[in-house]
């Protein structure tokens, strides 16, 4: 069986909102388990926080995420980004939605290597690199 790499995102209390946002973009099935569901809430304020979630998007995108129970446990975006590749039609739609309300650092346009490419940080602080992986644009 081949190994797989799946981004596991960490949020400071808004993982449910973020994962529902990603589901609205990528479609598919979203499973969410709260700290209350597994009996791990240290106090009532943590019961609705996400202990684990997994999105299996309709086109093969897989994301996992959780909330940090305390602010000191939260690990920000740091030095990583989620690379998203695919065909132009899907990626153009994904880009528009991911960039909406976020910050675009490299506009989605034809790159020096001929493919459509863009970089943004979405409204939840997740950095994305979106790159059309099909035939180069003409």
OpenMM code with the backbone's topology and positions (N, CA, C; nanometers):
from openmm import Vec3, app, unit

residues = "UNK UNK UNK UNK UNK UNK UNK UNK UNK UNK UNK UNK UNK UNK UNK UNK UNK UNK UNK UNK UNK UNK UNK UNK UNK UNK UNK UNK UNK UNK UNK UNK UNK UNK UNK UNK UNK UNK UNK UNK UNK UNK UNK UNK UNK UNK UNK UNK UNK UNK UNK UNK UNK UNK UNK UNK UNK UNK UNK UNK UNK UNK UNK UNK UNK UNK UNK UNK UNK UNK UNK UNK UNK UNK UNK UNK UNK UNK UNK UNK UNK UNK UNK UNK UNK UNK UNK UNK UNK UNK UNK UNK UNK UNK UNK UNK UNK UNK UNK UNK UNK UNK UNK UNK UNK UNK UNK UNK UNK UNK UNK UNK UNK UNK UNK UNK UNK UNK UNK UNK UNK UNK UNK UNK UNK UNK UNK UNK UNK UNK UNK UNK UNK UNK UNK UNK UNK UNK".split()
positions = [
    Vec3(0.0850, -0.1181, 0.0000),
    Vec3(0.0000, 0.0000, 0.0000),
    Vec3(0.0895, 0.1243, 0.0000),
    Vec3(0.0635, 0.2189, -0.0903),
    Vec3(0.1458, 0.3400, -0.0948),
    Vec3(0.1188, 0.4298, 0.0263),
    Vec3(0.2194, 0.5054, 0.0654),
    Vec3(0.2031, 0.6028, 0.1742),
    Vec3(0.1280, 0.7243, 0.1204),
    Vec3(0.0534, 0.7894, 0.2089),
    Vec3(-0.0196, 0.9106, 0.1728),
    Vec3(0.0186, 1.0209, 0.2709),
    Vec3(0.0192, 1.1426, 0.2241),
    Vec3(0.0390, 1.2595, 0.3089),
    Vec3(-0.0931, 1.3356, 0.3101),
    Vec3(-0.1447, 1.3631, 0.4287),
    Vec3(-0.2688, 1.4379, 0.4425),
    Vec3(-0.2444, 1.5567, 0.5338),
    Vec3(-0.2726, 1.6789, 0.4877),
    Vec3(-0.2559, 1.7937, 0.5760),
    Vec3(-0.3457, 1.7811, 0.6992),
    Vec3(-0.2887, 1.8060, 0.8163),
    Vec3(-0.3642, 1.8081, 0.9412),
    Vec3(-0.3535, 1.9498, 0.9946),
    Vec3(-0.4633, 2.0235, 0.9835),
    Vec3(-0.4662, 2.1646, 1.0179),
    Vec3(-0.5037, 2.1833, 1.1645),
    Vec3(-0.4508, 2.2867, 1.2258),
    Vec3(-0.4702, 2.3145, 1.3666),
    Vec3(-0.5322, 2.4536, 1.3789),
    Vec3(-0.6432, 2.4650, 1.4517),
    Vec3(-0.7144, 2.5917, 1.4635),
    Vec3(-0.7323, 2.6320, 1.6096),
    Vec3(-0.7440, 2.7632, 1.6337),
    Vec3(-0.7573, 2.8131, 1.7711),
    Vec3(-0.9014, 2.8214, 1.8204),
    Vec3(-0.9862, 2.7245, 1.7811),
    Vec3(-1.1244, 2.7248, 1.8281),
    Vec3(-1.2275, 2.7368, 1.7175),
    Vec3(-1.1846, 2.7479, 1.5931),
    Vec3(-1.2802, 2.7610, 1.4824),
    Vec3(-1.2623, 2.6520, 1.3762),
    Vec3(-1.2180, 2.5338, 1.4176),
    Vec3(-1.1973, 2.4236, 1.3227),
    Vec3(-1.3274, 2.3822, 1.2550),
    Vec3(-1.4372, 2.3778, 1.3295),
    Vec3(-1.5653, 2.3371, 1.2702),
    Vec3(-1.6036, 2.4332, 1.1566),
    Vec3(-1.5945, 2.5626, 1.1833),
    Vec3(-1.6275, 2.6637, 1.0826),
    Vec3(-1.5344, 2.6507, 0.9615),
    Vec3(-1.4047, 2.6318, 0.9860),
    Vec3(-1.3080, 2.6187, 0.8771),
    Vec3(-1.3368, 2.4940, 0.7934),
    Vec3(-1.3598, 2.3814, 0.8588),
    Vec3(-1.3831, 2.2575, 0.7850),
    Vec3(-1.5149, 2.2621, 0.7080),
    Vec3(-1.6174, 2.3267, 0.7621),
    Vec3(-1.7426, 2.3439, 0.6882),
    Vec3(-1.7204, 2.4344, 0.5667),
    Vec3(-1.6338, 2.5350, 0.5815),
    Vec3(-1.5963, 2.6211, 0.4687),
    Vec3(-1.5276, 2.5379, 0.3604),
    Vec3(-1.4306, 2.4544, 0.3991),
    Vec3(-1.3604, 2.3698, 0.3022),
    Vec3(-1.4557, 2.2704, 0.2366),
    Vec3(-1.5518, 2.2185, 0.3120),
    Vec3(-1.6506, 2.1285, 0.2527),
    Vec3(-1.7358, 2.2025, 0.1498),
    Vec3(-1.7671, 2.3299, 0.1753),
    Vec3(-1.8462, 2.4067, 0.0786),
    Vec3(-1.7689, 2.4265, -0.0518),
    Vec3(-1.6367, 2.4213, -0.0453),
    Vec3(-1.5533, 2.4356, -0.1646),
    Vec3(-1.5306, 2.3009, -0.2325),
    Vec3(-1.4861, 2.2016, -0.1554),
    Vec3(-1.4433, 2.0739, -0.2113),
    Vec3(-1.5519, 1.9668, -0.2142),
    Vec3(-1.6683, 1.9944, -0.1511),
    Vec3(-1.7751, 1.8959, -0.1466),
    Vec3(-1.7344, 1.7752, -0.0641),
    Vec3(-1.8035, 1.6648, -0.0827),
    Vec3(-1.7677, 1.5407, -0.0163),
    Vec3(-1.8251, 1.5255, 0.1225),
    Vec3(-1.7635, 1.4355, 0.1977),
    Vec3(-1.8122, 1.3970, 0.3304),
    Vec3(-1.7220, 1.4536, 0.4392),
    Vec3(-1.7843, 1.5160, 0.5386),
    Vec3(-1.7114, 1.5734, 0.6517),
    Vec3(-1.7546, 1.5029, 0.7794),
    Vec3(-1.6575, 1.4450, 0.8495),
    Vec3(-1.6819, 1.3832, 0.9799),
    Vec3(-1.6160, 1.4695, 1.0864),
    Vec3(-1.6917, 1.5027, 1.1907),
    Vec3(-1.6403, 1.5855, 1.2998),
    Vec3(-1.6683, 1.5165, 1.4323),
    Vec3(-1.5640, 1.5070, 1.5159),
    Vec3(-1.5755, 1.4527, 1.6506),
    Vec3(-1.5346, 1.5624, 1.7483),
    Vec3(-1.6219, 1.5951, 1.8413),
    Vec3(-1.5918, 1.6997, 1.9398),
    Vec3(-1.5211, 1.6389, 2.0613),
    Vec3(-1.4644, 1.7254, 2.1436),
    Vec3(-1.4033, 1.6783, 2.2674),
    Vec3(-1.5083, 1.6147, 2.3587),
    Vec3(-1.6314, 1.6648, 2.3547),
    Vec3(-1.7388, 1.6040, 2.4347),
    Vec3(-1.7699, 1.4624, 2.3857),
    Vec3(-1.7663, 1.4419, 2.2537),
    Vec3(-1.7954, 1.3099, 2.1963),
    Vec3(-1.7013, 1.2016, 2.2493),
    Vec3(-1.5782, 1.2393, 2.2785),
    Vec3(-1.4803, 1.1402, 2.3247),
    Vec3(-1.4493, 1.1531, 2.4737),
    Vec3(-1.5278, 1.2367, 2.5440),
    Vec3(-1.5099, 1.2519, 2.6880),
    Vec3(-1.3782, 1.3159, 2.7271),
    Vec3(-1.3250, 1.4062, 2.6423),
    Vec3(-1.1945, 1.4663, 2.6695),
    Vec3(-1.1998, 1.6164, 2.6952),
    Vec3(-1.3191, 1.6725, 2.7154),
    Vec3(-1.3290, 1.8155, 2.7441),
    Vec3(-1.2847, 1.8392, 2.8883),
    Vec3(-1.1846, 1.9254, 2.9050),
    Vec3(-1.1341, 1.9560, 3.0394),
    Vec3(-1.2337, 2.0396, 3.1180),
    Vec3(-1.3151, 2.1171, 3.0481),
    Vec3(-1.4214, 2.1958, 3.1114),
    Vec3(-1.5300, 2.2199, 3.0073),
    Vec3(-1.6482, 2.2675, 3.0495),
    Vec3(-1.7607, 2.2840, 2.9556),
    Vec3(-1.7303, 2.3723, 2.8342),
    Vec3(-1.6383, 2.4664, 2.8473),
    Vec3(-1.6071, 2.5544, 2.7339),
    Vec3(-1.5383, 2.4798, 2.6192),
    Vec3(-1.4860, 2.3612, 2.6462),
    Vec3(-1.4160, 2.2846, 2.5436),
    Vec3(-1.5022, 2.1769, 2.4778),
    Vec3(-1.6242, 2.1574, 2.5270),
    Vec3(-1.7068, 2.0468, 2.4780),
    Vec3(-1.7345, 2.0502, 2.3282),
    Vec3(-1.7585, 2.1681, 2.2717),
    Vec3(-1.7925, 2.1776, 2.1298),
    Vec3(-1.6703, 2.1916, 2.0397),
    Vec3(-1.5514, 2.2057, 2.0995),
    Vec3(-1.4308, 2.2148, 2.0183),
    Vec3(-1.4077, 2.0832, 1.9435),
    Vec3(-1.3429, 2.0914, 1.8289),
    Vec3(-1.3190, 1.9746, 1.7442),
    Vec3(-1.1935, 1.9011, 1.7912),
    Vec3(-1.2127, 1.7752, 1.8308),
    Vec3(-1.0999, 1.6898, 1.8679),
    Vec3(-1.0362, 1.6310, 1.7424),
    Vec3(-1.1177, 1.6006, 1.6423),
    Vec3(-1.0683, 1.5476, 1.5153),
    Vec3(-1.1765, 1.5655, 1.4095),
    Vec3(-1.1343, 1.6007, 1.2900),
    Vec3(-1.2261, 1.6070, 1.1766),
    Vec3(-1.1531, 1.5605, 1.0518),
    Vec3(-1.2327, 1.5097, 0.9579),
    Vec3(-1.1765, 1.4646, 0.8310),
    Vec3(-1.2741, 1.4949, 0.7191),
    Vec3(-1.2221, 1.5644, 0.6189),
    Vec3(-1.2992, 1.5935, 0.4986),
    Vec3(-1.2444, 1.5081, 0.3852),
    Vec3(-1.3329, 1.4299, 0.3256),
    Vec3(-1.3002, 1.3538, 0.2053),
    Vec3(-1.3747, 1.4223, 0.0909),
    Vec3(-1.3055, 1.5123, 0.0223),
    Vec3(-1.3666, 1.5924, -0.0828),
    Vec3(-1.4095, 1.5098, -0.2026),
    Vec3(-1.5023, 1.5633, -0.2775),
    Vec3(-1.5598, 1.4930, -0.3923),
    Vec3(-1.4579, 1.4646, -0.5025),
    Vec3(-1.3508, 1.5434, -0.5119),
    Vec3(-1.2523, 1.5241, -0.6187),
    Vec3(-1.1204, 1.4671, -0.5668),
    Vec3(-1.1211, 1.4123, -0.4450),
    Vec3(-1.0015, 1.3480, -0.3926),
    Vec3(-0.9256, 1.4280, -0.2884),
    Vec3(-0.9620, 1.5525, -0.2659),
    Vec3(-0.8967, 1.6326, -0.1619),
    Vec3(-0.9292, 1.5711, -0.0262),
    Vec3(-0.8272, 1.5536, 0.0579),
    Vec3(-0.8468, 1.5047, 0.1938),
    Vec3(-0.7784, 1.6017, 0.2891),
    Vec3(-0.8541, 1.6516, 0.3863),
    Vec3(-0.8007, 1.7401, 0.4902),
    Vec3(-0.8451, 1.6882, 0.6254),
    Vec3(-0.7585, 1.7018, 0.7244),
    Vec3(-0.7935, 1.6719, 0.8624),
    Vec3(-0.7657, 1.7965, 0.9447),
    Vec3(-0.8358, 1.8093, 1.0587),
    Vec3(-0.8145, 1.9269, 1.1427),
    Vec3(-0.8677, 1.9032, 1.2829),
    Vec3(-0.8200, 1.9885, 1.3737),
    Vec3(-0.8709, 1.9899, 1.5106),
    Vec3(-0.8528, 2.1293, 1.5685),
    Vec3(-0.9158, 2.1506, 1.6825),
    Vec3(-0.8960, 2.2729, 1.7596),
    Vec3(-0.7908, 2.2482, 1.8654),
    Vec3(-0.7218, 2.3533, 1.9033),
    Vec3(-0.6333, 2.3473, 2.0188),
    Vec3(-0.7181, 2.3811, 2.1401),
    Vec3(-0.7195, 2.2956, 2.2424),
    Vec3(-0.8051, 2.3231, 2.3576),
    Vec3(-0.7680, 2.4499, 2.4318),
    Vec3(-0.6420, 2.4888, 2.4298),
    Vec3(-0.5987, 2.6118, 2.4963),
    Vec3(-0.5162, 2.6946, 2.3984),
    Vec3(-0.5217, 2.8272, 2.4099),
    Vec3(-0.4490, 2.9115, 2.3146),
    Vec3(-0.2993, 2.8798, 2.3055),
    Vec3(-0.2370, 2.8434, 2.4158),
    Vec3(-0.0933, 2.8142, 2.4106),
    Vec3(-0.0628, 2.6871, 2.3316),
    Vec3(-0.1644, 2.6027, 2.3089),
    Vec3(-0.1450, 2.4815, 2.2300),
    Vec3(-0.1547, 2.5064, 2.0795),
    Vec3(-0.2096, 2.6223, 2.0416),
    Vec3(-0.2309, 2.6489, 1.8995),
    Vec3(-0.0979, 2.6726, 1.8296),
    Vec3(-0.0793, 2.6020, 1.7183),
    Vec3(0.0368, 2.6220, 1.6330),
    Vec3(-0.0124, 2.6913, 1.5077),
    Vec3(0.0324, 2.8128, 1.4876),
    Vec3(-0.0106, 2.8901, 1.3721),
    Vec3(0.0355, 2.8294, 1.2415),
    Vec3(0.0089, 2.8995, 1.1329),
    Vec3(0.0381, 2.8479, 0.9996),
    Vec3(0.1856, 2.8121, 0.9815),
    Vec3(0.2747, 2.8854, 1.0441),
    Vec3(0.4164, 2.8518, 1.0349),
    Vec3(0.4672, 2.8533, 0.8928),
    Vec3(0.5618, 2.7696, 0.8627),
    Vec3(0.6280, 2.7691, 0.7329),
    Vec3(0.5786, 2.6524, 0.6478),
    Vec3(0.4507, 2.6473, 0.6206),
    Vec3(0.3975, 2.5433, 0.5335),
    Vec3(0.2800, 2.6004, 0.4557),
    Vec3(0.2461, 2.5328, 0.3478),
    Vec3(0.1247, 2.5646, 0.2743),
    Vec3(0.0693, 2.4339, 0.2195),
    Vec3(-0.0584, 2.4339, 0.1905),
    Vec3(-0.1231, 2.3176, 0.1312),
    Vec3(-0.1163, 2.3368, -0.0201),
    Vec3(-0.0540, 2.2429, -0.0889),
    Vec3(-0.0436, 2.2487, -0.2345),
    Vec3(-0.1626, 2.1752, -0.2951),
    Vec3(-0.2300, 2.2422, -0.3849),
    Vec3(-0.3506, 2.1879, -0.4469),
    Vec3(-0.3292, 2.1856, -0.5978),
    Vec3(-0.3327, 2.0669, -0.6569),
    Vec3(-0.3137, 2.0534, -0.8003),
    Vec3(-0.4334, 1.9861, -0.8643),
    Vec3(-0.4505, 2.0070, -0.9921),
    Vec3(-0.5607, 1.9459, -1.0640),
    Vec3(-0.5852, 2.0179, -1.1947),
    Vec3(-0.7070, 2.0002, -1.2484),
    Vec3(-0.7356, 2.0623, -1.3772),
    Vec3(-0.7852, 2.2056, -1.3583),
    Vec3(-0.7799, 2.2801, -1.4668),
    Vec3(-0.8075, 2.4233, -1.4630),
    Vec3(-0.9489, 2.4561, -1.4144),
    Vec3(-1.0485, 2.3807, -1.4579),
    Vec3(-1.1871, 2.4130, -1.4219),
    Vec3(-1.2083, 2.4035, -1.2707),
    Vec3(-1.1666, 2.2902, -1.2104),
    Vec3(-1.1823, 2.2741, -1.0657),
    Vec3(-1.1001, 2.3773, -0.9901),
    Vec3(-0.9748, 2.3933, -1.0294),
    Vec3(-0.8848, 2.4799, -0.9533),
    Vec3(-0.9228, 2.6267, -0.9618),
    Vec3(-0.9763, 2.6694, -1.0741),
    Vec3(-1.0204, 2.8082, -1.0847),
    Vec3(-1.1330, 2.8349, -0.9845),
    Vec3(-1.2270, 2.7423, -0.9752),
    Vec3(-1.3371, 2.7572, -0.8786),
    Vec3(-1.2840, 2.7511, -0.7353),
    Vec3(-1.1944, 2.6559, -0.7062),
    Vec3(-1.1376, 2.6449, -0.5717),
    Vec3(-1.0637, 2.7736, -0.5351),
    Vec3(-0.9818, 2.8235, -0.6273),
    Vec3(-0.9027, 2.9444, -0.6018),
    Vec3(-0.9933, 3.0618, -0.5638),
    Vec3(-1.0964, 3.0831, -0.6418),
    Vec3(-1.1870, 3.1956, -0.6166),
    Vec3(-1.2429, 3.1897, -0.4751),
    Vec3(-1.2818, 3.0706, -0.4310),
    Vec3(-1.3422, 3.0552, -0.2991),
    Vec3(-1.2378, 3.0622, -0.1874),
    Vec3(-1.1215, 3.0015, -0.2063),
    Vec3(-1.0168, 3.0051, -0.1040),
    Vec3(-0.9639, 3.1473, -0.0831),
    Vec3(-0.9494, 3.2222, -0.1917),
    Vec3(-0.8947, 3.3573, -0.1828),
    Vec3(-0.9962, 3.4581, -0.1279),
    Vec3(-1.1255, 3.4285, -0.1402),
    Vec3(-1.2294, 3.5200, -0.0950),
    Vec3(-1.2200, 3.5411, 0.0563),
    Vec3(-1.1991, 3.6650, 0.0962),
    Vec3(-1.1873, 3.6983, 0.2381),
    Vec3(-1.0485, 3.6726, 0.2937),
    Vec3(-0.9584, 3.6245, 0.2099),
    Vec3(-0.8217, 3.5975, 0.2525),
    Vec3(-0.7257, 3.6981, 0.1921),
    Vec3(-0.5981, 3.6589, 0.1863),
    Vec3(-0.4934, 3.7450, 0.1333),
    Vec3(-0.4241, 3.6736, 0.0181),
    Vec3(-0.4200, 3.7378, -0.0970),
    Vec3(-0.3533, 3.6823, -0.2145),
    Vec3(-0.2094, 3.7324, -0.2157),
    Vec3(-0.1134, 3.6384, -0.2175),
    Vec3(0.0272, 3.6778, -0.2262),
    Vec3(0.0805, 3.6640, -0.3684),
    Vec3(0.0268, 3.5691, -0.4455),
    Vec3(0.0596, 3.5524, -0.5871),
    Vec3(-0.0731, 3.5313, -0.6599),
    Vec3(-0.1139, 3.6260, -0.7436),
    Vec3(-0.2416, 3.6117, -0.8141),
    Vec3(-0.2452, 3.4850, -0.9000),
    Vec3(-0.3639, 3.4289, -0.9140),
    Vec3(-0.3840, 3.3083, -0.9956),
    Vec3(-0.3784, 3.3495, -1.1419),
    Vec3(-0.2682, 3.3164, -1.2064),
    Vec3(-0.2448, 3.3591, -1.3439),
    Vec3(-0.1446, 3.2629, -1.4076),
    Vec3(-0.1203, 3.2806, -1.5362),
    Vec3(-0.0221, 3.1972, -1.6045),
    Vec3(0.1157, 3.2250, -1.5453),
    Vec3(0.1826, 3.1186, -1.5041),
    Vec3(0.3141, 3.1297, -1.4399),
    Vec3(0.4257, 3.1259, -1.5434),
    Vec3(0.5483, 3.1454, -1.4974),
    Vec3(0.6652, 3.1392, -1.5847),
    Vec3(0.6813, 3.0009, -1.6471),
    Vec3(0.6307, 2.8967, -1.5795),
    Vec3(0.6428, 2.7610, -1.6341),
    Vec3(0.5219, 2.7212, -1.7179),
    Vec3(0.4291, 2.8147, -1.7420),
    Vec3(0.3199, 2.7924, -1.8357),
    Vec3(0.1887, 2.7467, -1.7776),
    Vec3(0.1863, 2.7058, -1.6515),
    Vec3(0.0624, 2.6615, -1.5873),
    Vec3(0.0010, 2.7758, -1.5077),
    Vec3(-0.1279, 2.7666, -1.4842),
    Vec3(-0.1940, 2.8610, -1.3941),
    Vec3(-0.1466, 2.8299, -1.2526),
    Vec3(-0.1126, 2.9338, -1.1779),
    Vec3(-0.0605, 2.9160, -1.0431),
    Vec3(-0.0969, 3.0393, -0.9604),
    Vec3(-0.1248, 3.0173, -0.8318),
    Vec3(-0.1485, 3.1281, -0.7402),
    Vec3(-0.1229, 3.0848, -0.5982),
    Vec3(-0.0994, 3.1823, -0.5112),
    Vec3(-0.0783, 3.1553, -0.3689),
    Vec3(-0.1623, 3.2522, -0.2876),
    Vec3(-0.2273, 3.1974, -0.1840),
    Vec3(-0.3089, 3.2816, -0.0969),
    Vec3(-0.3114, 3.2215, 0.0432),
    Vec3(-0.3540, 3.3045, 0.1371),
    Vec3(-0.3831, 3.2584, 0.2722),
    Vec3(-0.5315, 3.2823, 0.2921),
    Vec3(-0.6068, 3.1765, 0.3229),
    Vec3(-0.7520, 3.1910, 0.3344),
    Vec3(-0.7899, 3.2636, 0.4636),
    Vec3(-0.9181, 3.2885, 0.4798),
    Vec3(-0.9662, 3.3654, 0.5947),
    Vec3(-0.9469, 3.2948, 0.7283),
    Vec3(-0.9047, 3.1675, 0.7264),
    Vec3(-0.8772, 3.0939, 0.8496),
    Vec3(-0.7276, 3.0832, 0.8776),
    Vec3(-0.6448, 3.1442, 0.7917),
    Vec3(-0.5007, 3.1441, 0.8125),
    Vec3(-0.4264, 3.0292, 0.7481),
    Vec3(-0.4941, 2.9479, 0.6671),
    Vec3(-0.4279, 2.8377, 0.5984),
    Vec3(-0.3690, 2.8889, 0.4675),
    Vec3(-0.2398, 2.8625, 0.4459),
    Vec3(-0.1721, 2.9038, 0.3231),
    Vec3(-0.1939, 2.7971, 0.2155),
    Vec3(-0.2236, 2.8427, 0.0938),
    Vec3(-0.2526, 2.7528, -0.0185),
    Vec3(-0.1652, 2.7883, -0.1371),
    Vec3(-0.1165, 2.6864, -0.2078),
    Vec3(-0.0538, 2.7020, -0.3390),
    Vec3(-0.1408, 2.6241, -0.4357),
    Vec3(-0.1975, 2.6921, -0.5319),
    Vec3(-0.2887, 2.6297, -0.6270),
    Vec3(-0.2196, 2.6283, -0.7638),
    Vec3(-0.2054, 2.5097, -0.8214),
    Vec3(-0.1287, 2.4940, -0.9441),
    Vec3(-0.1995, 2.3954, -1.0375),
    Vec3(-0.2348, 2.4429, -1.1578),
    Vec3(-0.2955, 2.3556, -1.2574),
    Vec3(-0.1896, 2.2537, -1.2999),
    Vec3(-0.2220, 2.1261, -1.2879),
    Vec3(-0.1238, 2.0217, -1.3158),
    Vec3(-0.1470, 1.9530, -1.4495),
    Vec3(-0.2441, 2.0002, -1.5271),
    Vec3(-0.2695, 1.9426, -1.6588),
    Vec3(-0.1730, 2.0007, -1.7606),
    Vec3(-0.2136, 1.9995, -1.8843),
    Vec3(-0.1305, 2.0530, -1.9912),
    Vec3(-0.1078, 2.2020, -1.9678),
    Vec3(0.0122, 2.2520, -1.9980),
    Vec3(0.0400, 2.3941, -1.9815),
    Vec3(-0.0563, 2.4805, -2.0629),
    Vec3(-0.0848, 2.5979, -2.0080),
    Vec3(-0.1726, 2.6913, -2.0777),
    Vec3(-0.1051, 2.7381, -2.2059),
    Vec3(-0.1862, 2.7701, -2.3054),
    Vec3(-0.1259, 2.8179, -2.4311),
    Vec3(-0.1466, 2.9665, -2.4474),
] * unit.nanometer
topology = app.Topology()
chain = topology.addChain("A")
for resn in residues:
    res = topology.addResidue(resn, chain)
    for name in ("N", "CA", "C"):
        topology.addAtom(name, app.Element.getBySymbol(name[0]), res)
